[in-house]
Amino acid sequence: MFGVSTQALFGQLLLGLINGSFYALLSLGLAVIFGMLNIINFAHGALYMMGAFCAYFLLQWAGVGYWGALVLAPLIIGLVGVLIERTMLQWLTGLDHLYGLLLTFGLALIFQGLFQNYFGSSGLPYAIPPQLTGGQNLGFMFLPNYRAWVVVFSLAVCLVTWFVIERTKLGAYLRAATENPTLVRAMGVNVPRMITLTYGAGVALAALAGVLAAPINQVRPLMGADLIIVVFAVVVIGGMGSIMGSIVTGFALGLVEGLTKVFYPEASNTVIFVIMTIVLLIKPAGLFGRAA
Amino acid sequence: MKHRLIASIAALALAAAAPALAQDKTVKIGNLNDMSSLYADLGGPGSTLAAQMAVEDSGLTAKGWKIEVVGADHQNKPDVASNIARQWYDVDNVDVIIDTPNSGVALAVAAVTKDKNRVFINSGAASSDLTGKACTPNTVHWTYDTYTLANTTGKAVVKAGGDSWFFITADYAFGHALERDTEAVITANGGKVLGKVRHPLNTSDFSSFLLQAQSSKAKIVGLANAGGDTTNSIKQASEFGLASGGQKLAALLLFISDVHALGLNVAQGLTFTESFYWDMNEQTRAFSDRFSKRMKNGAKPTMVQAGAYAGVLHYLKALEALGGNPHDGAKVVAKMKEIPTDDPLFGKGEIRVDGRKIHPVYLFEVKKPSESKGPWDYYKLIATVPANEAFRPLAQSECPLVKK
C-alpha cells in the first residue's frame, strides 16, 4: 500500500498506539482537572516532567527503583499539586478561565526554569527496569517489552479513572459539585477538599505519565513543554472536559501521528494541529464534547 | 550655576569621546545561542562563559580595553535570530556575534552580519555552506563542519565494512548538509544509501523512524541530527534492539554533553568526530577545570564552547594588532586571517580565505563503563586527522572568495 508493506504499516500502527497512550494519560489528567475544576492547567507538562525527575531523584538519592517510583512519584507530585491548589488556585474559583491559565502557565515556566538551571537541557539518563528490558520479535516488528507494558498499563489506568468518575458514587459527587457546588455542600459534602484532592489526582496522573516516559526519553526539563501543546490539542479535539473523549482521542491521534511518520514524516509535528483546526471548524465543542 | 554644570558635562563628554575617535578600545561581544532547548548544553550559557573567559585571558582589560559580553536566546528560529542580530548591530553596538548553533539560524545571521559589516565567529553550527556557497568576508567558521564529520566518521565507518546506510536526518539546513556530505563520502568509497527519513527538529519519539531503518536492512543507521535529537535516537535505538539485528549506529555529530546525558551504558562503543576533548593535554585540562568550576552543573566544555573561547581569543588578538576597534567587520576578519592562530585548546592553525579555521580533528570512541575512571572520562582517541586533510580542500570550494 503506497509503497509501504502491510507488515511495516502494522508496526507503525502499534507504535502510534504506544505514543497515543501518553497522550491519553496526559489529556485524561487535563480533562479531569478541567471538567471538575474548570481550570485550564498549563502546568500539566511541567508536572509531568517533575514526575520523571522525581523518579530519577528517588533512584539516585533514596535507592528506590522504577516500581517504587511508579507509586511514590505520583503521590509526591500529587502532594505538590494539592499544595498548588490550596495556596494559589483556590483563590481563582469563579473568576474567568484566563486567570487559571495564566497562573498555571507562569508556574510551568518557573518549574521548568528551575530544573533547567540546575540540571541543564540535555537531561539525565534513566534505565529501563531489568524486568522489562529486551523485547519480542513479532515478525513484523521488534516490540520492546517496556513499550508493551506502557500501553497496557496506561490503558488500565485510563479505564479505572473513567470508571471512578462516571460510574461510582464518588464520581457522582464530583460531577454534581461541578454543576452546583452550593447544593452539594448543603448535602454535607466538603466540596473544597474534594476539589483539592481532584486537582491532586489529576496532577498525579501527569506525574505517572512522567515516570512511564522516563526510561524512554531522557529526563529533561523541557520534556513536558514539548508535549503539552500537543496534549492540549488532543483535549480540544476530544472535547474539553470529556473523560472518554480524551482517552479515545489520545489513542486515535497517536495512530494518526504514527501513520504520518510513515507517509510524510516532515509533517508529523503538525498533523495533530491540522486535525484540530478541522474539528474546530466542523464541531466546535470537540468530537465528544457537549455544546455549552 | 546651571550653565557651569552643562559646560562641565559637555567638557566631560568631549574628554570621553576624544580618545574614542583616535583609538576606540571598546568591544561588545554577543553570544547568540539556543539558551533553553535541545542545543543549550552544547553551546548555550556555557558559550557566554567561554567568551567571558577568553576576554579575561586576553589580558586586554588590563591594557585599558572595555569589553562586554552579552547573550540572547535565538530559540532555534532564524527569524528570531535575525531580529536579535539586527537589534544588536543597529541599536546595541555589538561588534561580533559568536557561536550560534543551528545551521539554519547561522546562515541567517551570516547574511545579516555581512549586511551590517560586523563579525560572525561561528562555532556551533555545522553546515559546510557557511564557508562554501554562503561564505562571506565577515564569517569565520571555527570548530567543525559537516564536510569534516562526513569525511572522518563517514569514511572510517565505510572503511570498516559499513557500506550500506540508512539516514535519520533532522529536517533543516544542518541535517540536509550533513546527509548530503556524508552520502558523497559513502558513494565515493564504494558504499550505498538504501533510504532516508527526515524528522522535525526537536522530536522526542524516534521509534517510528527506527522501525523504518530496521526494515531497510541497512548495515549502518546514520544519525544526521544533533543534541537532544541524537540522544533520544541513540537511547531508543538500543531499546528497539538495532544492535541485536546486526545494525550499527553512526552518530555523525555527538558532543560530550550528549554522552554525559546518555550515560556510558547506552553510549559505549559509538565512534564520532570532534575537534576538541577536554582531556587531551595539560592546557586543555587546565582550561576545562577552570571552566567547569564556573558552570552550574560542573560540566566540562564541549568542542563548541571551546571553539567559542578560542575564536574570541583570536578575534581580540586581531583587534590588538589593529591597535583599536575599527568597527569594520571585514577589516577585522581580514586581520584574523592574516595572523596565524595559536591557542591553548586547538593549538596552532590558520583561518583560510573562505573563513574556514583549520586544525586537526579526532576520531573518538566512547569508553566502556569499566574503562572510565569517573564522570566526564568518556573518550578514547582512535585516530587523528591532520589539519590539512580534515577540512574541504579550497579547490573544491564553492566560496566566491576563493580565487581559482
HADDOCK unambig.tbl for C-alpha pairs under 7 A between the chains (distance, minus, plus):
assign (segid A and resid 12 and name CA) (segid B and resid 208 and name CA) 6.10 0.50 0.50
assign (segid A and resid 15 and name CA) (segid B and resid 208 and name CA) 6.68 0.50 0.50
assign (segid A and resid 118 and name CA) (segid B and resid 296 and name CA) 6.65 0.50 0.50
assign (segid A and resid 118 and name CA) (segid B and resid 297 and name CA) 6.26 0.50 0.50
assign (segid A and resid 119 and name CA) (segid B and resid 297 and name CA) 6.39 0.50 0.50
assign (segid A and resid 120 and name CA) (segid B and resid 41 and name CA) 6.15 0.50 0.50
assign (segid A and resid 121 and name CA) (segid B and resid 36 and name CA) 6.68 0.50 0.50
assign (segid A and resid 121 and name CA) (segid B and resid 37 and name CA) 6.17 0.50 0.50
assign (segid A and resid 121 and name CA) (segid B and resid 38 and name CA) 6.33 0.50 0.50
assign (segid A and resid 121 and name CA) (segid B and resid 40 and name CA) 6.09 0.50 0.50
assign (segid A and resid 121 and name CA) (segid B and resid 41 and name CA) 5.82 0.50 0.50
assign (segid A and resid 122 and name CA) (segid B and resid 38 and name CA) 6.39 0.50 0.50
assign (segid A and resid 122 and name CA) (segid B and resid 41 and name CA) 6.16 0.50 0.50
assign (segid A and resid 122 and name CA) (segid B and resid 228 and name CA) 5.91 0.50 0.50
assign (segid A and resid 122 and name CA) (segid B and resid 258 and name CA) 6.81 0.50 0.50
assign (segid A and resid 122 and name CA) (segid B and resid 261 and name CA) 6.03 0.50 0.50
assign (segid A and resid 123 and name CA) (segid B and resid 261 and name CA) 5.68 0.50 0.50
assign (segid A and resid 124 and name CA) (segid B and resid 261 and name CA) 5.13 0.50 0.50
assign (segid A and resid 125 and name CA) (segid B and resid 261 and name CA) 5.90 0.50 0.50
assign (segid A and resid 125 and name CA) (segid B and resid 262 and name CA) 5.46 0.50 0.50
assign (segid A and resid 125 and name CA) (segid B and resid 263 and name CA) 6.24 0.50 0.50
assign (segid A and resid 142 and name CA) (segid B and resid 240 and name CA) 6.47 0.50 0.50
assign (segid A and resid 143 and name CA) (segid B and resid 240 and name CA) 6.95 0.50 0.50
assign (segid A and resid 144 and name CA) (segid B and resid 239 and name CA) 6.35 0.50 0.50
assign (segid A and resid 144 and name CA) (segid B and resid 240 and name CA) 5.82 0.50 0.50
assign (segid A and resid 216 and name CA) (segid B and resid 236 and name CA) 6.68 0.50 0.50
assign (segid A and resid 217 and name CA) (segid B and resid 204 and name CA) 6.78 0.50 0.50
assign (segid A and resid 217 and name CA) (segid B and resid 232 and name CA) 6.04 0.50 0.50
assign (segid A and resid 218 and name CA) (segid B and resid 232 and name CA) 6.72 0.50 0.50
assign (segid A and resid 258 and name CA) (segid B and resid 208 and name CA) 6.88 0.50 0.50
assign (segid A and resid 261 and name CA) (segid B and resid 208 and name CA) 6.56 0.50 0.50
assign (segid A and resid 265 and name CA) (segid B and resid 198 and name CA) 6.24 0.50 0.50
assign (segid A and resid 265 and name CA) (segid B and resid 199 and name CA) 5.85 0.50 0.50
assign (segid A and resid 266 and name CA) (segid B and resid 171 and name CA) 6.94 0.50 0.50
assign (segid A and resid 266 and name CA) (segid B and resid 198 and name CA) 6.07 0.50 0.50
assign (segid A and resid 266 and name CA) (segid B and resid 199 and name CA) 5.54 0.50 0.50
assign (segid A and resid 266 and name CA) (segid B and resid 200 and name CA) 5.71 0.50 0.50
assign (segid A and resid 269 and name CA) (segid B and resid 200 and name CA) 6.70 0.50 0.50
